[in-house]
Amino acid sequence: MNEFVSRSDKSKYIIQFSDDNFVSVNNSQIEYSIKKISSTNYVVSFRNKSFLCSIIENKNSFFEINVNGSLIKISTHSLFADKAEELIKEKDISNSAGMIVRAPMPGMILKIKKKDGENVERGETVLILEAMKMENEIRAPIGGKVHFNSIKEGTSIEKNVKLFEIK
């Protein structure tokens, strides 16, 4: 089962897809169907209604979708990435000089996808942290230049260790 967190404006949805034509949204089971019309246009049907959906923009898990003429902006992340964002906001690790991103759990730095000093946009994957045999994308919570201290690929880290800073 694939699980995601999707946010639109101030709403948060926990979405779980199964292999059949059912999706669970905030623990409410919904039968659905999707018909692809073109590379960016789909007809999504559920609860005896059909919606024409056009993907306007798809950038690093941030989407703009036109649904029957209404523009909807959403972000979609794994449950792990969403929890990491909440922890960052909760601990208020940001300051005027930038934002420090810390490890949300112990693990190993599997892959560093950005170079020190490289510009990143909000939502871009900066590194991949392997924890409990799962690969977890650690994304930039804000845009700016990413700065690494001493982490390297293959390094084991503990929870709350500074991974990088964005200025």
MIDREN-627817 format. One record per residue (C-alpha): residue in three letters; z negated, y, x. Coordinates in steps of 0.05 Angstrom, whole numbers, padded with zeros to 5 digits, always signed. Each point is the difference from the previous one (the first is absolute). Example, Ala and Ser with C-alpha at 12.3 -4.5 7.8 and 13.67 -1.06 7.14 Angstrom:
BEGIN
ala-00156-00090+00246ser+00013+00069+00027
***
This chain:
BEGIN
met+00000+00000+00000asn+00018+00069+00026glu-00052+00054-00010phe+00010+00075+00006val-00034+00066-00016ser+00045+00052-00032arg-00021+00072-00011ser+00033+00052-00044asp-00031+00069-00005lys-00074-00017-00010ser+00010-00070-00028lys-00011-00063+00041tyr+00029-00068-00019ile-00015-00068+00030ile+00064-00040-00007gln+00006-00075+00009phe+00068-00034-00004ser+00005-00075-00012asp+00061-00044+00010asp+00017-00001-00074asn+00018+00061-00043phe-00072+00024-00006val-00035+00058+00034ser-00073+00018-00004val-00015+00075-00002asn-00074+00016+00005asn-00014-00072-00024ser+00045+00007-00061gln+00054-00053-00002ile+00071+00025-00017glu+00064-00040-00007tyr+00060+00038+00028ser+00072-00006+00021ile+00041+00040+00050lys+00076+00005-00001lys+00033+00031+00061ile+00058+00045-00019ser+00014+00029+00069ser-00036+00008+00067thr-00045+00054-00029asn+00004-00010-00076tyr-00038-00052-00041val-00017-00015-00072val-00073-00019-00006ser-00022-00033-00065phe-00070-00014-00025arg-00037+00002-00067asn+00066+00000-00037lys+00023+00065+00033ser+00053+00012+00054phe-00002+00055+00052leu+00057+00024+00044cys-00030+00011+00069ser+00035+00034+00059ile-00031+00002+00069ile+00011+00071+00024glu-00038-00005+00065asn-00033-00058+00037lys-00036+00024+00063asn-00055-00040+00033ser-00032-00026-00064phe+00008+00066-00036phe+00049-00002-00058glu+00032+00049-00048ile+00026-00037-00060asn+00037+00027-00061val-00023-00039-00061asn+00041+00016-00063gly+00008+00072+00025ser-00071+00012+00024leu-00015+00006+00074ile-00059-00042+00025lys-00029+00004+00070ile-00039-00060+00023ser-00027-00030+00064thr-00008-00074+00009his-00043-00034+00053ser-00031-00067+00014leu-00072-00007-00023phe-00022+00002+00073ala+00037+00066+00015asp-00027+00032-00063lys-00072-00020+00018ala+00011+00029+00070glu+00024+00067-00030glu-00061+00002-00046leu-00047-00013+00058ile+00032+00056+00040lys-00008+00049-00057glu-00070-00024-00016lys-00024+00009+00072asp+00036+00067+00004ile+00026-00015+00070ser+00050+00057-00004asn-00012+00068+00032ser+00041+00062+00013ala+00024-00028+00067gly+00029-00063-00032met-00021-00067-00028ile-00030-00060+00035val+00020-00068-00027arg-00050-00056+00012ala+00006-00075-00008pro-00021-00020-00070met-00019-00070+00025pro-00002-00039+00065gly+00065-00029+00025met+00053+00001+00053ile+00053+00054+00012leu+00063-00041-00012lys+00053+00054+00006ile+00000+00075+00013lys+00061+00028-00036lys-00005+00073+00024lys-00004+00031+00069asp-00055+00046+00022gly+00019+00072-00019glu+00053-00023-00050asn+00006+00036-00067val-00020-00041-00061glu+00005+00015-00074arg-00054-00016-00051gly+00007-00073-00019glu+00038-00023+00062thr-00025-00064+00033val-00033+00018+00067leu-00025-00069+00020ile-00012-00070-00025leu-00070-00028+00002glu-00008-00076-00006ala-00064-00018-00035met-00019-00067-00031lys+00069-00027+00017met+00034+00055-00041glu+00043+00057+00025asn-00024+00067-00027glu+00041+00064+00007ile-00042+00060+00021arg+00037+00061-00026ala-00005+00074+00016pro-00043+00033-00054ile+00030+00068+00019gly+00061+00025+00037gly-00004+00025+00072lys+00002-00026+00072val-00034-00066+00012his-00046-00007+00061phe-00028-00066+00025asn-00059-00005+00048ser-00007-00067+00032ile+00025-00051-00051lys+00056-00046+00021glu+00037-00058-00033gly-00041-00064+00004thr-00066+00038+00004ser-00057-00027-00044ile-00039+00055-00036glu-00062+00006-00043lys-00007+00034-00067asn-00002+00077+00004val+00032+00003+00069lys+00045+00061+00007leu+00072-00024-00005phe+00037+00066+00005glu-00004+00074-00017ile+00052+00042-00035lys+00004+00074+00017
***
